[in-house]
Each structure stands twice: as C-alpha cells, then as structure tokens.
Amino acid sequence: MGRKYSKSNLPTKICPVCQRPFEWRKKWETCWDEVKYCSERCRRRRSTAQSPE
C-alpha cells in the first residue's frame, strides 16, 4: 500500500483567522474538505476573522 500523499507534496490551505498556511494531517484524511482552521485556538477565535461578505 502506497501513501496517498508524499510528505514533500502535501496539500495546504490558508487559515481565515491567522492567515497562515497549514498542511494536511493524517487525522484530517477523511474530512480535509471540511477543515477550515489550522488549530483549535483559531477555531475558537473564528468570530474575529473577517467574513468574505
């Protein structure tokens, strides 16, 4: 069994709260499309993020 992602080529997203890039993690394997925040801290601070509207 091969890996779906190699460590040198992991997908990334930008956190809407801290504006920092974060990479895919094994624990997000089944829910990567729903992941929006880089950490629990940013998820709790989401109200401070500017809405795109």
C-alpha distance matrix in Angstrom:
0.0 3.8 6.7 9.2 12.0 12.8 15.6 18.1 17.7 17.8 20.0 23.4 26.4 30.0 31.4 34.6 36.4 36.0 35.0 32.3 28.8 25.9 22.2 19.3 18.3 15.5 18.2 19.1 15.7 17.4 20.8 20.7 23.2 25.7 25.5 28.8 29.8 28.4 29.6 31.6 34.7 34.4 33.8 37.0 38.9 37.9 41.5 42.4 40.1 42.0 41.4 40.8 43.8
3.8 0.0 3.8 6.5 8.7 9.3 12.3 14.6 14.1 14.5 16.9 20.4 23.6 27.2 28.9 32.2 34.1 33.5 32.2 29.4 25.9 23.2 19.4 16.8 16.4 14.1 17.3 17.8 14.6 16.8 19.8 19.0 21.6 24.3 23.8 26.9 27.8 26.2 27.8 30.1 33.0 32.5 32.1 35.5 37.1 36.0 39.7 40.3 37.8 39.7 39.2 38.4 41.5
6.7 3.8 0.0 3.8 5.4 6.5 9.3 11.9 11.2 11.1 13.5 16.8 20.0 23.6 25.2 28.5 30.4 29.7 28.5 25.8 22.2 19.4 15.7 13.1 12.7 10.8 14.2 14.5 11.5 14.2 16.9 15.8 18.5 21.1 20.4 23.3 24.1 22.5 24.2 26.6 29.4 28.8 28.5 31.9 33.4 32.4 36.1 36.6 34.2 36.0 35.7 35.1 38.2
9.2 6.5 3.8 0.0 3.8 6.8 9.9 11.9 10.1 9.5 11.0 14.6 17.5 21.2 23.1 26.1 28.3 28.0 26.5 24.1 20.5 17.9 14.2 11.4 11.9 10.5 13.6 12.9 9.7 12.1 14.5 13.1 15.4 18.3 18.0 20.8 22.1 20.9 23.0 25.4 28.2 27.2 26.8 30.3 31.7 30.3 33.9 34.5 31.9 33.5 32.9 32.0 35.1
12.0 8.7 5.4 3.8 0.0 3.8 6.4 8.3 6.5 5.9 8.2 11.7 15.0 18.6 20.6 23.9 26.0 25.2 23.7 21.0 17.4 14.9 11.2 9.1 10.1 9.8 13.2 12.4 10.1 13.2 14.8 12.6 15.1 18.0 17.0 19.4 20.2 18.6 20.9 23.7 26.2 25.2 25.2 28.7 29.7 28.5 32.2 32.4 29.8 31.4 31.1 30.4 33.6
12.8 9.3 6.5 6.8 3.8 0.0 3.8 5.4 5.3 6.4 9.8 12.8 16.5 19.7 21.9 25.4 27.2 25.9 24.4 21.3 17.7 15.5 11.9 10.7 11.5 11.5 15.3 15.0 13.2 16.6 18.1 15.7 18.3 21.0 19.5 21.6 22.0 19.8 22.0 25.1 27.3 26.4 26.9 30.3 31.1 30.3 34.0 33.9 31.3 33.0 33.1 32.3 35.8
15.6 12.3 9.3 9.9 6.4 3.8 0.0 3.8 5.5 5.8 9.6 11.7 15.4 18.2 20.1 23.8 25.1 23.5 22.2 18.9 15.5 13.2 9.8 9.6 10.1 10.9 14.6 14.6 13.7 17.4 18.5 15.9 18.8 21.0 18.9 20.6 20.3 17.7 19.8 23.0 24.8 24.1 25.1 28.3 29.0 28.5 32.2 31.9 29.5 31.4 31.9 31.4 35.0
18.1 14.6 11.9 11.9 8.3 5.4 3.8 0.0 3.8 6.1 9.6 11.5 15.2 17.8 20.2 23.8 25.4 23.5 21.7 18.4 15.0 13.6 10.6 11.3 12.8 14.2 17.7 17.2 16.4 20.0 20.6 17.6 20.0 22.5 20.4 21.5 21.4 18.8 21.3 24.8 26.2 25.2 26.4 29.8 30.0 29.3 32.9 32.2 29.6 31.3 31.8 31.0 34.7
17.7 14.1 11.2 10.1 6.5 5.3 5.5 3.8 0.0 3.8 6.6 9.2 13.0 16.0 18.7 22.0 24.1 22.7 20.5 17.7 14.0 12.7 9.6 9.8 12.1 13.6 16.9 15.7 14.6 17.8 18.3 15.1 17.1 19.9 18.2 19.4 19.9 17.9 20.7 24.2 25.8 24.3 25.2 28.8 29.0 27.9 31.4 30.9 28.1 29.4 29.6 28.5 32.1
17.8 14.5 11.1 9.5 5.9 6.4 5.8 6.1 3.8 0.0 3.8 6.5 10.2 13.4 15.7 19.1 21.1 20.0 18.2 15.4 11.7 9.7 6.3 6.0 8.6 10.5 13.5 12.1 11.4 14.7 14.9 11.6 13.9 16.4 14.5 15.9 16.3 14.4 17.2 20.6 22.4 21.0 21.6 25.2 25.6 24.5 28.1 27.8 25.1 26.7 26.8 26.1 29.6
20.0 16.9 13.5 11.0 8.2 9.8 9.6 9.6 6.6 3.8 0.0 3.8 7.1 10.7 13.2 16.3 18.7 18.1 16.0 13.8 10.1 8.6 5.9 5.6 9.3 11.6 13.8 11.4 11.1 13.7 13.1 9.4 11.0 13.6 12.0 13.1 14.1 12.9 16.2 19.4 21.2 19.3 19.7 23.4 23.6 22.0 25.5 25.4 22.4 23.7 23.5 22.6 26.0
23.4 20.4 16.8 14.6 11.7 12.8 11.7 11.5 9.2 6.5 3.8 0.0 3.8 7.0 9.7 12.9 15.2 14.4 12.2 10.1 6.4 5.5 4.4 6.1 9.8 12.9 14.4 11.9 12.8 15.2 13.8 10.0 11.2 13.1 10.8 10.8 11.4 10.1 13.7 17.1 18.4 16.2 17.0 20.6 20.4 19.0 22.4 21.9 19.0 20.3 20.5 19.8 23.4
26.4 23.6 20.0 17.5 15.0 16.5 15.4 15.2 13.0 10.2 7.1 3.8 0.0 3.8 6.5 9.3 11.9 11.7 9.5 8.3 5.5 5.6 6.6 8.2 11.5 14.8 15.4 12.4 14.0 15.8 13.4 9.8 10.1 11.3 8.9 7.9 8.7 8.4 12.2 15.4 16.4 13.6 14.3 17.9 17.5 15.6 18.9 18.5 15.4 16.6 16.7 16.1 19.7
30.0 27.2 23.6 21.2 18.6 19.7 18.2 17.8 16.0 13.4 10.7 7.0 3.8 0.0 3.8 6.2 8.8 8.3 5.7 5.5 4.3 6.3 8.9 11.2 14.1 17.6 17.8 15.1 17.2 18.8 16.1 12.8 12.8 13.1 10.5 8.1 8.0 8.0 11.6 14.7 14.8 11.7 13.0 16.3 15.1 13.4 16.4 15.5 12.3 13.5 14.2 13.8 17.6
31.4 28.9 25.2 23.1 20.6 21.9 20.1 20.2 18.7 15.7 13.2 9.7 6.5 3.8 0.0 3.8 5.5 5.8 4.9 5.6 6.2 7.1 10.3 12.2 14.3 17.7 17.2 14.8 17.6 18.8 15.8 13.1 13.3 12.4 9.5 6.4 5.1 5.7 8.8 11.4 11.3 8.0 9.4 12.6 11.3 9.8 13.0 12.2 9.5 11.5 12.5 13.2 16.8
34.6 32.2 28.5 26.1 23.9 25.4 23.8 23.8 22.0 19.1 16.3 12.9 9.3 6.2 3.8 0.0 3.8 6.0 5.4 8.0 9.5 10.9 14.0 15.7 17.8 21.1 20.2 17.5 20.3 21.0 17.6 15.3 14.6 13.4 11.1 7.4 6.9 8.8 11.1 12.9 12.3 8.5 9.5 12.1 10.2 7.9 10.4 9.5 6.1 7.7 8.8 9.7 13.3
36.4 34.1 30.4 28.3 26.0 27.2 25.1 25.4 24.1 21.1 18.7 15.2 11.9 8.8 5.5 3.8 0.0 3.8 5.7 8.3 10.8 11.9 15.4 17.3 18.7 22.1 20.9 18.8 22.0 22.8 19.5 17.5 17.4 15.6 12.9 9.4 7.4 8.7 9.9 11.2 9.6 6.0 8.0 9.7 7.1 6.0 8.5 6.9 4.7 7.7 9.9 12.0 15.1
36.0 33.5 29.7 28.0 25.2 25.9 23.5 23.5 22.7 20.0 18.1 14.4 11.7 8.3 5.8 6.0 3.8 0.0 3.8 5.5 8.8 10.4 14.2 16.8 18.2 21.8 21.1 19.3 22.5 23.9 20.9 18.5 18.9 17.7 14.5 11.4 8.8 8.5 9.9 12.0 10.0 7.1 10.2 11.9 9.4 9.4 11.9 9.6 8.0 10.5 13.1 14.7 18.1
35.0 32.2 28.5 26.5 23.7 24.4 22.2 21.7 20.5 18.2 16.0 12.2 9.5 5.7 4.9 5.4 5.7 3.8 0.0 3.8 6.7 9.4 13.0 15.8 18.0 21.7 21.5 19.3 22.0 23.6 20.6 17.8 17.8 17.3 14.4 11.2 9.7 9.4 12.0 14.6 13.3 10.1 12.6 14.9 12.6 11.7 14.1 11.9 9.3 10.7 12.9 13.4 17.0
32.3 29.4 25.8 24.1 21.0 21.3 18.9 18.4 17.7 15.4 13.8 10.1 8.3 5.5 5.6 8.0 8.3 5.5 3.8 0.0 3.8 6.5 10.1 13.4 15.4 19.2 19.4 17.6 20.2 22.3 19.8 16.7 17.5 17.3 14.1 11.7 9.7 8.1 10.8 14.1 13.1 10.6 13.4 15.9 14.2 13.8 16.7 14.9 12.6 14.4 16.4 16.8 20.5
28.8 25.9 22.2 20.5 17.4 17.7 15.5 15.0 14.0 11.7 10.1 6.4 5.5 4.3 6.2 9.5 10.8 8.8 6.7 3.8 0.0 3.8 6.9 10.2 12.8 16.5 17.3 15.3 17.4 19.7 17.6 14.2 15.2 15.7 12.6 11.0 9.8 7.9 11.3 14.9 14.9 12.5 14.6 17.7 16.6 15.8 19.0 17.7 15.0 16.7 18.0 17.9 21.7
25.9 23.2 19.4 17.9 14.9 15.5 13.2 13.6 12.7 9.7 8.6 5.5 5.6 6.3 7.1 10.9 11.9 10.4 9.4 6.5 3.8 0.0 3.8 7.0 9.1 12.9 13.6 11.9 14.1 16.7 14.8 11.7 13.5 13.9 10.5 9.9 8.5 5.9 9.2 12.9 13.7 11.9 13.5 16.7 16.5 15.9 19.4 18.7 16.4 18.5 19.5 19.7 23.4
22.2 19.4 15.7 14.2 11.2 11.9 9.8 10.6 9.6 6.3 5.9 4.4 6.6 8.9 10.3 14.0 15.4 14.2 13.0 10.1 6.9 3.8 0.0 3.8 6.4 10.0 11.6 10.0 11.4 14.5 13.4 10.1 12.5 13.7 10.7 11.3 10.8 8.3 11.2 14.7 16.2 14.8 15.8 19.3 19.5 18.8 22.4 22.1 19.7 21.7 22.3 22.2 25.9
19.3 16.8 13.1 11.4 9.1 10.7 9.6 11.3 9.8 6.0 5.6 6.1 8.2 11.2 12.2 15.7 17.3 16.8 15.8 13.4 10.2 7.0 3.8 0.0 3.8 6.9 8.6 6.8 7.7 10.9 10.3 7.3 10.3 11.8 9.3 11.2 11.4 9.6 12.0 15.0 17.3 16.1 16.3 19.8 20.7 19.7 23.4 23.6 21.2 23.4 23.4 23.4 26.8
18.3 16.4 12.7 11.9 10.1 11.5 10.1 12.8 12.1 8.6 9.3 9.8 11.5 14.1 14.3 17.8 18.7 18.2 18.0 15.4 12.8 9.1 6.4 3.8 0.0 3.8 5.4 5.3 6.8 10.2 10.2 8.5 12.1 12.9 10.4 12.7 12.3 10.2 11.5 14.0 16.6 16.3 16.2 19.5 20.9 20.4 24.2 24.7 22.7 25.3 25.5 25.9 29.2
15.5 14.1 10.8 10.5 9.8 11.5 10.9 14.2 13.6 10.5 11.6 12.9 14.8 17.6 17.7 21.1 22.1 21.8 21.7 19.2 16.5 12.9 10.0 6.9 3.8 0.0 3.8 5.3 5.2 8.6 10.0 9.4 13.2 14.1 12.3 15.3 15.2 13.5 14.3 16.1 19.2 19.2 18.7 21.7 23.7 23.1 26.9 27.7 25.9 28.4 28.4 28.8 31.9
18.2 17.3 14.2 13.6 13.2 15.3 14.6 17.7 16.9 13.5 13.8 14.4 15.4 17.8 17.2 20.2 20.9 21.1 21.5 19.4 17.3 13.6 11.6 8.6 5.4 3.8 0.0 3.8 5.5 7.6 8.4 8.9 12.6 12.5 10.8 14.0 13.7 12.6 12.5 13.7 17.1 17.4 16.3 19.1 21.5 21.0 24.6 25.8 24.3 27.1 26.9 27.7 30.7
19.1 17.8 14.5 12.9 12.4 15.0 14.6 17.2 15.7 12.1 11.4 11.9 12.4 15.1 14.8 17.5 18.8 19.3 19.3 17.6 15.3 11.9 10.0 6.8 5.3 5.3 3.8 0.0 3.8 5.6 5.2 5.1 8.8 8.9 7.4 10.9 11.5 11.0 11.9 13.3 16.7 16.1 14.9 18.1 20.1 19.1 22.7 23.9 22.0 24.4 24.0 24.5 27.4
15.7 14.6 11.5 9.7 10.1 13.2 13.7 16.4 14.6 11.4 11.1 12.8 14.0 17.2 17.6 20.3 22.0 22.5 22.0 20.2 17.4 14.1 11.4 7.7 6.8 5.2 5.5 3.8 0.0 3.8 5.8 5.8 9.2 10.6 10.1 13.7 14.8 14.4 15.6 17.2 20.5 19.8 18.5 21.9 23.8 22.5 26.0 27.3 25.2 27.3 26.6 26.7 29.5
17.4 16.8 14.2 12.1 13.2 16.6 17.4 20.0 17.8 14.7 13.7 15.2 15.8 18.8 18.8 21.0 22.8 23.9 23.6 22.3 19.7 16.7 14.5 10.9 10.2 8.6 7.6 5.6 3.8 0.0 3.8 6.1 8.4 9.2 10.1 13.9 15.6 16.0 17.0 17.9 21.4 20.7 18.7 21.9 24.1 22.5 25.8 27.5 25.4 27.4 26.2 26.3 28.8
20.8 19.8 16.9 14.5 14.8 18.1 18.5 20.6 18.3 14.9 13.1 13.8 13.4 16.1 15.8 17.6 19.5 20.9 20.6 19.8 17.6 14.8 13.4 10.3 10.2 10.0 8.4 5.2 5.8 3.8 0.0 3.8 5.5 5.5 6.6 10.3 12.4 13.5 14.6 15.4 18.8 17.6 15.5 18.8 20.8 18.9 22.1 23.9 21.8 23.7 22.5 22.7 25.2
20.7 19.0 15.8 13.1 12.6 15.7 15.9 17.6 15.1 11.6 9.4 10.0 9.8 12.8 13.1 15.3 17.5 18.5 17.8 16.7 14.2 11.7 10.1 7.3 8.5 9.4 8.9 5.1 5.8 6.1 3.8 0.0 3.8 5.4 5.2 8.6 10.7 11.4 13.4 15.1 18.1 16.4 15.0 18.7 20.1 18.1 21.5 22.7 20.2 22.0 21.0 20.9 23.7
23.2 21.6 18.5 15.4 15.1 18.3 18.8 20.0 17.1 13.9 11.0 11.2 10.1 12.8 13.3 14.6 17.4 18.9 17.8 17.5 15.2 13.5 12.5 10.3 12.1 13.2 12.6 8.8 9.2 8.4 5.5 3.8 0.0 3.8 5.7 8.1 11.4 13.0 15.3 16.8 19.4 17.2 15.5 19.1 20.2 17.7 20.6 22.1 19.3 20.5 19.0 18.5 21.0
25.7 24.3 21.1 18.3 18.0 21.0 21.0 22.5 19.9 16.4 13.6 13.1 11.3 13.1 12.4 13.4 15.6 17.7 17.3 17.3 15.7 13.9 13.7 11.8 12.9 14.1 12.5 8.9 10.6 9.2 5.5 5.4 3.8 0.0 3.8 6.3 9.4 11.8 13.4 14.2 16.9 14.9 12.6 16.0 17.4 14.8 17.7 19.6 17.2 18.7 17.2 17.4 19.7
25.5 23.8 20.4 18.0 17.0 19.5 18.9 20.4 18.2 14.5 12.0 10.8 8.9 10.5 9.5 11.1 12.9 14.5 14.4 14.1 12.6 10.5 10.7 9.3 10.4 12.3 10.8 7.4 10.1 10.1 6.6 5.2 5.7 3.8 0.0 3.8 6.1 8.0 9.8 11.1 13.7 11.8 10.0 13.7 15.0 12.9 16.3 17.7 15.4 17.4 16.6 17.2 20.0
28.8 26.9 23.3 20.8 19.4 21.6 20.6 21.5 19.4 15.9 13.1 10.8 7.9 8.1 6.4 7.4 9.4 11.4 11.2 11.7 11.0 9.9 11.3 11.2 12.7 15.3 14.0 10.9 13.7 13.9 10.3 8.6 8.1 6.3 3.8 0.0 3.8 6.9 9.1 10.6 12.2 9.4 8.2 11.9 12.3 9.9 13.2 14.2 11.7 13.7 13.1 13.8 16.8
29.8 27.8 24.1 22.1 20.2 22.0 20.3 21.4 19.9 16.3 14.1 11.4 8.7 8.0 5.1 6.9 7.4 8.8 9.7 9.7 9.8 8.5 10.8 11.4 12.3 15.2 13.7 11.5 14.8 15.6 12.4 10.7 11.4 9.4 6.1 3.8 0.0 3.8 5.6 7.5 8.7 6.0 5.7 9.4 9.8 8.3 12.1 12.6 10.7 13.5 13.9 15.3 18.4
28.4 26.2 22.5 20.9 18.6 19.8 17.7 18.8 17.9 14.4 12.9 10.1 8.4 8.0 5.7 8.8 8.7 8.5 9.4 8.1 7.9 5.9 8.3 9.6 10.2 13.5 12.6 11.0 14.4 16.0 13.5 11.4 13.0 11.8 8.0 6.9 3.8 0.0 3.8 7.2 8.3 6.6 7.8 11.0 11.3 11.0 14.8 14.6 13.0 15.9 16.9 18.1 21.5
29.6 27.8 24.2 23.0 20.9 22.0 19.8 21.3 20.7 17.2 16.2 13.7 12.2 11.6 8.8 11.1 9.9 9.9 12.0 10.8 11.3 9.2 11.2 12.0 11.5 14.3 12.5 11.9 15.6 17.0 14.6 13.4 15.3 13.4 9.8 9.1 5.6 3.8 0.0 3.8 5.3 5.3 6.3 8.8 9.9 10.7 14.3 14.5 13.8 17.2 18.4 20.2 23.4
31.6 30.1 26.6 25.4 23.7 25.1 23.0 24.8 24.2 20.6 19.4 17.1 15.4 14.7 11.4 12.9 11.2 12.0 14.6 14.1 14.9 12.9 14.7 15.0 14.0 16.1 13.7 13.3 17.2 17.9 15.4 15.1 16.8 14.2 11.1 10.6 7.5 7.2 3.8 0.0 3.8 5.5 4.9 6.2 8.6 9.9 13.2 14.0 14.1 17.7 18.8 21.1 23.9
34.7 33.0 29.4 28.2 26.2 27.3 24.8 26.2 25.8 22.4 21.2 18.4 16.4 14.8 11.3 12.3 9.6 10.0 13.3 13.1 14.9 13.7 16.2 17.3 16.6 19.2 17.1 16.7 20.5 21.4 18.8 18.1 19.4 16.9 13.7 12.2 8.7 8.3 5.3 3.8 0.0 3.8 5.4 5.2 6.3 8.8 11.6 11.7 12.4 16.1 17.9 20.6 23.3
34.4 32.5 28.8 27.2 25.2 26.4 24.1 25.2 24.3 21.0 19.3 16.2 13.6 11.7 8.0 8.5 6.0 7.1 10.1 10.6 12.5 11.9 14.8 16.1 16.3 19.2 17.4 16.1 19.8 20.7 17.6 16.4 17.2 14.9 11.8 9.4 6.0 6.6 5.3 5.5 3.8 0.0 3.8 5.4 4.9 6.0 9.4 9.2 9.0 12.7 14.4 16.9 19.7
33.8 32.1 28.5 26.8 25.2 26.9 25.1 26.4 25.2 21.6 19.7 17.0 14.3 13.0 9.4 9.5 8.0 10.2 12.6 13.4 14.6 13.5 15.8 16.3 16.2 18.7 16.3 14.9 18.5 18.7 15.5 15.0 15.5 12.6 10.0 8.2 5.7 7.8 6.3 4.9 5.4 3.8 0.0 3.8 5.4 5.2 8.7 10.0 9.8 13.3 14.0 16.6 19.1
37.0 35.5 31.9 30.3 28.7 30.3 28.3 29.8 28.8 25.2 23.4 20.6 17.9 16.3 12.6 12.1 9.7 11.9 14.9 15.9 17.7 16.7 19.3 19.8 19.5 21.7 19.1 18.1 21.9 21.9 18.8 18.7 19.1 16.0 13.7 11.9 9.4 11.0 8.8 6.2 5.2 5.4 3.8 0.0 3.8 5.6 7.7 9.3 10.5 14.1 15.2 18.3 20.4
38.9 37.1 33.4 31.7 29.7 31.1 29.0 30.0 29.0 25.6 23.6 20.4 17.5 15.1 11.3 10.2 7.1 9.4 12.6 14.2 16.6 16.5 19.5 20.7 20.9 23.7 21.5 20.1 23.8 24.1 20.8 20.1 20.2 17.4 15.0 12.3 9.8 11.3 9.9 8.6 6.3 4.9 5.4 3.8 0.0 3.8 5.5 5.8 7.4 11.0 12.9 16.1 18.3
37.9 36.0 32.4 30.3 28.5 30.3 28.5 29.3 27.9 24.5 22.0 19.0 15.6 13.4 9.8 7.9 6.0 9.4 11.7 13.8 15.8 15.9 18.8 19.7 20.4 23.1 21.0 19.1 22.5 22.5 18.9 18.1 17.7 14.8 12.9 9.9 8.3 11.0 10.7 9.9 8.8 6.0 5.2 5.6 3.8 0.0 3.8 5.3 5.3 8.6 9.6 12.8 14.9
41.5 39.7 36.1 33.9 32.2 34.0 32.2 32.9 31.4 28.1 25.5 22.4 18.9 16.4 13.0 10.4 8.5 11.9 14.1 16.7 19.0 19.4 22.4 23.4 24.2 26.9 24.6 22.7 26.0 25.8 22.1 21.5 20.6 17.7 16.3 13.2 12.1 14.8 14.3 13.2 11.6 9.4 8.7 7.7 5.5 3.8 0.0 3.8 5.5 7.8 8.9 12.6 13.9
42.4 40.3 36.6 34.5 32.4 33.9 31.9 32.2 30.9 27.8 25.4 21.9 18.5 15.5 12.2 9.5 6.9 9.6 11.9 14.9 17.7 18.7 22.1 23.6 24.7 27.7 25.8 23.9 27.3 27.5 23.9 22.7 22.1 19.6 17.7 14.2 12.6 14.6 14.5 14.0 11.7 9.2 10.0 9.3 5.8 5.3 3.8 0.0 3.8 6.4 8.9 12.4 14.1
40.1 37.8 34.2 31.9 29.8 31.3 29.5 29.6 28.1 25.1 22.4 19.0 15.4 12.3 9.5 6.1 4.7 8.0 9.3 12.6 15.0 16.4 19.7 21.2 22.7 25.9 24.3 22.0 25.2 25.4 21.8 20.2 19.3 17.2 15.4 11.7 10.7 13.0 13.8 14.1 12.4 9.0 9.8 10.5 7.4 5.3 5.5 3.8 0.0 3.8 6.3 9.3 11.7
42.0 39.7 36.0 33.5 31.4 33.0 31.4 31.3 29.4 26.7 23.7 20.3 16.6 13.5 11.5 7.7 7.7 10.5 10.7 14.4 16.7 18.5 21.7 23.4 25.3 28.4 27.1 24.4 27.3 27.4 23.7 22.0 20.5 18.7 17.4 13.7 13.5 15.9 17.2 17.7 16.1 12.7 13.3 14.1 11.0 8.6 7.8 6.4 3.8 0.0 3.8 6.5 8.6
41.4 39.2 35.7 32.9 31.1 33.1 31.9 31.8 29.6 26.8 23.5 20.5 16.7 14.2 12.5 8.8 9.9 13.1 12.9 16.4 18.0 19.5 22.3 23.4 25.5 28.4 26.9 24.0 26.6 26.2 22.5 21.0 19.0 17.2 16.6 13.1 13.9 16.9 18.4 18.8 17.9 14.4 14.0 15.2 12.9 9.6 8.9 8.9 6.3 3.8 0.0 3.8 5.5
40.8 38.4 35.1 32.0 30.4 32.3 31.4 31.0 28.5 26.1 22.6 19.8 16.1 13.8 13.2 9.7 12.0 14.7 13.4 16.8 17.9 19.7 22.2 23.4 25.9 28.8 27.7 24.5 26.7 26.3 22.7 20.9 18.5 17.4 17.2 13.8 15.3 18.1 20.2 21.1 20.6 16.9 16.6 18.3 16.1 12.8 12.6 12.4 9.3 6.5 3.8 0.0 3.8
43.8 41.5 38.2 35.1 33.6 35.8 35.0 34.7 32.1 29.6 26.0 23.4 19.7 17.6 16.8 13.3 15.1 18.1 17.0 20.5 21.7 23.4 25.9 26.8 29.2 31.9 30.7 27.4 29.5 28.8 25.2 23.7 21.0 19.7 20.0 16.8 18.4 21.5 23.4 23.9 23.3 19.7 19.1 20.4 18.3 14.9 13.9 14.1 11.7 8.6 5.5 3.8 0.0
